[in-house]
Amino acid sequence: MIFIQLFISFFQVGLFSIGGGYAALPLIQNQIVELHAWMSMDEFTNLITIAEMTPGPMAVNSATFVGIRIAGMGGAFAATLGCIFPSFIIVPFLAFLYYHYKGTSLLQSVLSSLRPAVVALIASAGLTIAQTALFAERDIQLQNIDWAGAVIFLAAFVILRTRKCNPIPVMALCGISYLGIHML
C-alpha cells in the first residue's frame, strides 16, 4: 500500500510540476509534509538541500530520498517511477504538438500564460525555504528571526548579485560562518 501511495504522490508531482525543480517544491511539500506527514518541515528543508546538492533533477532526487526514507529501496523505486512516468507520456505528445504548431499564435499564447504560474510556484518555494531558514519558529514575528542567518543570507545575496563569482565557495563560506557563529 505504501508503494502505491508513494507512486501516486510523486506521479502527481511529476504531472503538475511545470517549470522545473523549484516549481515542484510546493507540490512536493504538499505531498510529503502536509498531506501524508511523511516528514516534518525541517526534514523537508534538509531534503531540498540534499536534492539540490546531488546530481540530477531535484524532483527525482527528492522522490528517491523520500522513497528510501519511507519504504526502503522499493519505496525509492516506486516514488522515482511515479515522478518520471508522466514525462514518458507527456513529453512525446507535447513535442509533436510543438513541432507541428510552433508557428501558431495560440501555442505562443499558451506558453506565455504558463510563465506567471511558474514564477509563482518558484516564489512560493523560495519564501517557504526562507521562512524555515530565517525564523526559529513557524510563526513569522520579529522576535523569532535568526539574525545570524539573516545577515549571512543578505551578505551572500549581495555578493552573488554584485559580483560574478562562483556560488559554491559563497555557499561554503556561509555554512562555515553560520557554524562558527553558533559554536561561539
PyMOL commands that set and color helices and strands:
alter all, ss='L'
color gray80, all
select helices_A, chain A and resi 2-16+21-35+41-53+58-101+105-134+142-144+147-162+167-183
alter helices_A, ss='H'
color red, helices_A
deselect
rebuild
show_as cartoon
